[in-house]
Amino acid sequence: MTDAVVVGSGPNGLAAALTLARAGLRVEVFEAHEHIGGGLRTEPLFDSEVLHDICAAVHPMAPVSPFMRSLDLEGNGVALLHSPAAYAHPLKGGPAALAWRDLDTTCAELGRDGPGWRRLMLPLMERSADVVELMLSSQRTPPNPRALAVLATRLPAQALRAGGGLRTEAARALLTGVAAHGIGRLPSLASAAVALLLGHLAHTTGWPVPRGGSRAVAAVMAAQIERLGGLIHTGVRVDSLRDLPARRLTLLDVSPRELARIAVLPARYLRMLSRYRYGPGAAKADFLIEGAIPWADPRLGQAATVHLGGAHGTAAELARAETATARGLRAPHPYIIVVDPAAADPARAVRGRRPVWAYAHVPHGDTRDPLPMIRAALENHAPGFTDTVIAERGVSAARLGVYNPNYVGGDIASGAMTLWQTLARPVPRWNPYRTPLPGTWLCSSATPPGPSVHGMCGYHAARAALATWPEAARSTPARLGGGGRPLER
Ligand SMILES: Cc1cc2nc3c(=O)[nH]c(=O)nc-3n(C[C@H](O)[C@H](O)[C@H](O)COP(=O)(O)OP(=O)(O)OC[C@H]3O[C@@H](n4cnc5c(N)ncnc54)[C@H](O)[C@@H]3O)c2cc1C
């Protein structure tokens, strides 16, 4: 019998498996896809040379998440590479706004809003460790008072007005583009928290891209699990927990919907799970292009991440588009994140050809091919972009949900990012990771602290499970809901 089984090998599943393996448990991971990694896959999509990140590409959490730091990515050969600007935002008919790694350069370029940007970011930068600790916590420990103090004086302005406290269109749009990573109504408390977290990290540890693509991060985690004796099985979609081998602990890197599908749950918990809300979808386009993106403002080529939205790119347009999308409406010019990994890692461009990905926020379950919409948005700010495209593909939000069952209806956050659901993911319980099934824990981004590649959902879930380990070790597999039958492939 194995000690623990983990279902799903996304960053949180691998983080859970590694945390358990580090504690000395025998661990087996079962992954539906033929490759490990969940949101960390990188593949050659159009030719054998250029690698494309299928989901995550940019990793602001890698240098700051306690779990990610424990991997020692750099020491294990995965350099975290930076573009000179972390992110940028084009405005139609004017110069683009850029968030440089260097705060002074950013403030100098923001002109009238330079002092306001500094007043917003500098205290967060000085309290960064506290802010990160609070935001990546299980949300069940007493909040760090230093983080609370710095956030409490900044959140209300951002939550009341997109780009609140800033006056120029460039600065307001720049900040609102970060807030929109929260995928939901704008402005809101949840999106404001995202803006402050990601916004200040741009000027501290940055928004790096792992050399060789996101799969390199998954490979480091897998190697460490295997070194500790863990086993990883791929190509195995778990349809019932009863099919899993005998074990004492079960950690599930799955969505609440998948949990309800594969487990026999008590009616009360099932009712609570059925109230869990999923958010808007992401519809993604992958491009293989010749040369660089022909941005109207060439400085945009200095940023690996560029935010687009609205016809002109203003904060008000972004807020309208995000709010409409959250209501299930198709915004004419939705918010789009464009990532050009070669801006940080030039080796990603092979013989002049480079990967570019972009995803648009669209209504939940949207079935439209996003290619025409994303191409048009890029053409708007980078005239001639279409002529650079050698190959392309579009993946609708509905198809993204089929590709990975964690992204229900294309919701890449695995659950709407409202303030309530940030705290009560997936159900309002003191221990959000524990399920009513003995020894069975949820560890996906549908638990606190939520989406993004930080591994902290998996880490917290594994820690919670380990706290019961002596009890789990005494119990029989049958009591823990383990079927004990060999898994059929
Ligand atoms: C297009 C896109 C772009 C993104 N960009 C970024 C980015 O740049 N930076 C960032 O930080 N985050 C980004 N994200 C979000 C990030 O990828 C996720 O927040 C993160 O991967 C969630 O990790 P997870 O382990 O909870 O789930 P996932 O990474 O989704 O992994 C879940 C795994 O479980 C497997 N699984 C599910 N059910 C079963 C089952 N029944 N049996 C077996 N296996 C199962 C799935 O196949 C999958 O491999 C992006 C996401 C998408 C889709």
The ligand as a MOL file (V3000), in Angstrom:
LIG
                    3D

  0  0  0     0  0            999 V3000
M  V30 BEGIN CTAB
M  V30 COUNTS 53 58 0 0 0
M  V30 BEGIN ATOM
M  V30 1 C -4.0390 30.0160 -20.9270 0
M  V30 2 C -3.5880 30.1510 -19.4940 0
M  V30 3 C -2.5890 31.0590 -19.1760 0
M  V30 4 C -2.1430 31.1970 -17.8560 0
M  V30 5 N -1.1110 32.0400 -17.6010 0
M  V30 6 C -0.5920 32.0980 -16.3580 0
M  V30 7 C 0.6230 32.7960 -16.1370 0
M  V30 8 O 1.2400 33.3320 -17.0660 0
M  V30 9 N 1.1070 32.8310 -14.8650 0
M  V30 10 C 0.4710 32.1870 -13.8280 0
M  V30 11 O 0.9570 32.2350 -12.6860 0
M  V30 12 N -0.6650 31.4720 -14.0300 0
M  V30 13 C -1.1950 31.3990 -15.2710 0
M  V30 14 N -2.2980 30.6310 -15.5100 0
M  V30 15 C -2.9990 30.0120 -14.3790 0
M  V30 16 C -2.2610 28.7700 -13.8610 0
M  V30 17 O -1.9120 27.9480 -14.9430 0
M  V30 18 C -3.1570 28.0230 -12.8740 0
M  V30 19 O -3.5610 28.9090 -11.8310 0
M  V30 20 C -2.4320 26.8430 -12.2500 0
M  V30 21 O -1.9430 25.9630 -13.2370 0
M  V30 22 C -3.3760 26.0820 -11.3270 0
M  V30 23 O -2.6780 24.9750 -10.8190 0
M  V30 24 P -3.4340 23.6540 -10.3230 0
M  V30 25 O -2.3960 22.6790 -9.9520 0
M  V30 26 O -4.4430 24.0440 -9.2970 0
M  V30 27 O -4.2780 23.1460 -11.5810 0
M  V30 28 P -3.8150 22.7650 -13.0480 0
M  V30 29 O -2.5260 23.3860 -13.3770 0
M  V30 30 O -4.9720 23.0570 -13.9290 0
M  V30 31 O -3.5750 21.1940 -12.9970 0
M  V30 32 C -4.5970 20.2730 -12.7610 0
M  V30 33 C -4.1490 18.9480 -13.3180 0
M  V30 34 O -5.0290 17.9250 -12.8400 0
M  V30 35 C -5.3220 17.0590 -13.9080 0
M  V30 36 N -6.6170 16.4250 -13.6090 0
M  V30 37 C -7.7980 17.0470 -13.3710 0
M  V30 38 N -8.7500 16.1300 -13.1360 0
M  V30 39 C -8.1640 14.9100 -13.2120 0
M  V30 40 C -8.6270 13.5680 -13.0660 0
M  V30 41 N -9.9000 13.2860 -12.7950 0
M  V30 42 N -7.7350 12.5500 -13.2050 0
M  V30 43 C -6.4270 12.7970 -13.4640 0
M  V30 44 N -5.9360 14.0410 -13.6360 0
M  V30 45 C -6.7940 15.0980 -13.5010 0
M  V30 46 C -5.3670 17.9580 -15.1260 0
M  V30 47 O -5.1570 17.2190 -16.3200 0
M  V30 48 C -4.2100 18.9050 -14.8270 0
M  V30 49 O -2.9980 18.4050 -15.3310 0
M  V30 50 C -2.7460 30.4330 -16.8260 0
M  V30 51 C -3.7400 29.5090 -17.1400 0
M  V30 52 C -4.1420 29.3470 -18.4650 0
M  V30 53 C -5.1520 28.3060 -18.8130 0
M  V30 END ATOM
M  V30 BEGIN BOND
M  V30 1 1 1 2
M  V30 2 1 2 3
M  V30 3 2 2 52
M  V30 4 2 3 4
M  V30 5 1 4 5
M  V30 6 1 4 50
M  V30 7 2 5 6
M  V30 8 1 6 7
M  V30 9 1 6 13
M  V30 10 2 7 8
M  V30 11 1 7 9
M  V30 12 1 9 10
M  V30 13 2 10 11
M  V30 14 1 10 12
M  V30 15 2 12 13
M  V30 16 1 13 14
M  V30 17 1 14 15
M  V30 18 1 14 50
M  V30 19 1 15 16
M  V30 20 1 16 17
M  V30 21 1 16 18
M  V30 22 1 18 19
M  V30 23 1 18 20
M  V30 24 1 20 21
M  V30 25 1 20 22
M  V30 26 1 22 23
M  V30 27 1 23 24
M  V30 28 2 24 25
M  V30 29 1 24 26
M  V30 30 1 24 27
M  V30 31 1 27 28
M  V30 32 2 28 29
M  V30 33 1 28 30
M  V30 34 1 28 31
M  V30 35 1 31 32
M  V30 36 1 32 33
M  V30 37 1 33 34
M  V30 38 1 33 48
M  V30 39 1 34 35
M  V30 40 1 35 36
M  V30 41 1 35 46
M  V30 42 1 36 37
M  V30 43 1 36 45
M  V30 44 2 37 38
M  V30 45 1 38 39
M  V30 46 1 39 40
M  V30 47 2 39 45
M  V30 48 1 40 41
M  V30 49 2 40 42
M  V30 50 1 42 43
M  V30 51 2 43 44
M  V30 52 1 44 45
M  V30 53 1 46 47
M  V30 54 1 46 48
M  V30 55 1 48 49
M  V30 56 2 50 51
M  V30 57 1 51 52
M  V30 58 1 52 53
M  V30 END BOND
M  V30 END CTAB
M  END
